[in-house]
Every structure is written in C-alpha cells, then in structure tokens.
C-alpha cells in the first residue's frame, strides 16, 4: 500500500509540474477530495484525520469545503482551531499547536505558546507545498526537516524497497 502511495506520488509529481499547485493537487488526490474545495492546511489536517481514523474531525474538515482558500483565511481558521489570536503564530506553529492540544501534550503546547521554539535564533523552517507533499508521502512533519533531509529520507525509503 505504501509503495503504491509512493509510486502514485512520484507519478503525480512528474505529471503535476505544469499544474498550478501540484502540492495541493497531490494532497487532495491522497485525501480523495477536490483541490479546489480545500486549502493546503485543510488537506494536511484531513489526511492526518484519515490516518488517525478520526471520523468526527474528518466530517468537520469536509464540512468546510469551499470556505476560503487564501492564506489569510487559513491563518484565521488555524488560529481559531488552536484557540489563539490570528497573526501571532506561523501556520506551522498553529498546526503543531492544534496537534499538541489534540494529543493533550501540555509540554509542547506550552513550548509553542511561550515562544521558546523560536528562542534558538534559527529561522523557522519554511514548509513549501513540495515539502508538505514529500513529508506527507513519508508520514513525517515537514516543519521538522529540510528539503534535503526529506529528499534523503525518500531516497532511503525507495532504496530499501528495491
């Protein structure tokens, strides 16, 4: 099954180069929904909910189909879901915060809310659609890896299956 997913992702990557947003299109294809109806953030959340078999969360996300596709509306939606004011955190931080709250991980929640995650002076890792797509295929958090690291993980995964 995972090999099929990786093969499908590789095919979609190749075929989707000319597409307007191949990362979002791939995420939508993996989730079995239309890319036009969901933001990239919603698609990532939907895929995680499907992986967790969280039917209530799946229904909630799918009920939001077609609601706002701009970055501003994504920030506002994620901030609302995380219970914080919009604009205070990055999309990556909001997603981590939502997940930490869902998992009752108070240590991670407090870490993000305090801003300590930014204290190391290193800029936050930017998650591009391509990184999100590759991380989704690998089943890891895109914000925790550089594109080079994700590519190496992918190569290791493919190499181990040959």
C-alpha positions in Angstrom: 0.0 0.0 0.0 2.8 2.4 1.0 4.7 1.5 -2.2 1.6 2.3 -4.2 1.3 5.6 -2.5 4.9 6.5 -3.1 4.6 5.4 -6.8 1.4 7.5 -7.2 3.1 10.4 -5.5 6.1 10.1 -7.8 3.9 9.9 -10.9 1.8 12.9 -9.7 5.0 14.9 -9.0 6.2 14.2 -12.6 2.8 14.9 -14.2 2.0 17.8 -11.9 5.0 20.0 -12.7 2.9 22.2 -15.0 -0.1 22.2 -12.7 -0.9 25.5 -10.8 -0.2 24.0 -7.4 0.9 20.3 -7.7 1.5 20.1 -3.9 -2.1 20.9 -3.1 -3.3 18.8 -6.0 -1.4 15.8 -4.7 -2.6 16.2 -1.2 -6.2 16.4 -2.5 -5.7 13.3 -4.5 -4.3 11.4 -1.5 -7.3 12.6 0.6 -9.8 11.7 -2.2 -11.3 15.2 -2.5 -11.1 18.2 -4.9 -8.2 20.5 -4.5 -10.5 23.4 -5.4 -12.5 22.9 -2.3 -9.8 22.9 0.4 -6.8 24.9 1.5 -3.5 23.1 1.7 -3.7 23.3 5.5 -7.2 21.7 5.5 -5.9 18.9 3.2 -3.0 18.2 5.5 -5.4 18.1 8.5 -7.8 15.9 6.5 -5.0 13.4 5.7 -4.0 13.2 9.3 -7.6 12.7 10.4 -8.0 9.9 7.9 -4.7 8.3 9.1 -6.0 8.5 12.7 -9.4 7.3 11.6 -10.9 10.3 13.4 -14.4 10.4 11.8 -15.6 13.5 13.7 -12.6 15.5 12.6 -13.0 14.2 9.0 -16.6 15.3 8.9 -15.7 18.7 10.4 -12.9 19.4 7.9 -15.1 18.2 5.0 -17.9 20.5 6.2 -15.6 23.4 5.5 -15.3 22.6 1.8 -15.1 25.8 -0.3 -14.6 28.1 2.7 -11.8 30.5 2.0 -8.7 29.4 0.0 -6.4 32.3 0.7 -3.5 32.3 3.2 -5.2 34.9 5.4 -8.3 32.7 5.8 -6.1 29.7 6.5 -4.3 31.6 9.3 -7.6 32.7 10.8 -9.1 29.2 10.6 -6.0 27.6 12.2 -5.7 30.3 14.9 -9.4 29.7 15.8 -8.9 25.9 15.9 -5.8 26.4 18.1 -7.6 28.9 20.4 -5.2 31.8 19.8 -5.3 35.2 18.1 -4.6 35.3 14.4 -1.2 36.6 13.3 0.7 35.6 16.4 2.0 32.2 15.1 3.1 30.8 11.8 1.0 28.2 10.0 3.5 25.5 11.1 3.3 26.6 14.7 -0.5 26.6 14.6 -0.6 23.1 13.1 1.8 21.9 15.8 -0.2 23.6 18.5 -3.5 22.1 17.3 -1.9 18.6 17.2 -0.4 19.1 20.7 -3.7 20.2 22.1 -5.5 17.3 20.5 -2.9 14.9 22.0 -3.1 16.6 25.4 0.6 17.3 25.1 0.8 20.2 27.6 4.6 20.4 27.4 4.5 21.0 23.6 1.5 23.3 23.9 3.3 25.5 26.5 6.6 25.4 24.5 4.9 26.8 21.4 2.7 29.3 23.3 5.7 30.6 25.2 7.7 31.3 22.0 10.6 29.2 23.3 10.5 27.3 20.0 11.9 30.5 18.4 14.5 31.1 21.1 17.3 29.3 19.3 17.8 32.2 16.9 17.3 29.9 13.9 14.6 31.0 11.5 11.5 28.8 11.3 11.7 26.2 8.6 9.5 27.2 5.7 7.1 24.5 4.5 6.5 24.8 0.8 3.8 22.8 -1.0 6.5 20.5 -2.3 8.0 19.9 1.2 4.5 19.3 2.6 3.8 16.8 -0.2 7.0 14.9 0.2 6.6 14.8 4.0 3.0 13.6 3.7 4.3 10.7 1.5 6.9 9.9 4.1 4.5 10.3 7.0 6.6 12.9 8.8 6.2 16.6 9.9 7.5 18.8 7.1 8.5 21.6 9.5 10.9 19.3 11.3 13.1 18.6 8.2 14.9 20.5 5.5 14.0 19.7 1.9 17.4 18.0 1.6 16.7 15.8 4.6 13.3 14.9 3.3 14.8 14.0 -0.1 17.4 11.8 1.6 14.6 10.1 3.6 12.7 9.5 0.4 15.7 8.0 -1.3 16.4 5.7 1.7 12.8 4.6 1.6 12.8 3.9 -2.1 16.2 2.2 -1.9 15.0 -0.1 0.9 12.1 -1.3 -1.2 14.1 -2.2 -4.3 
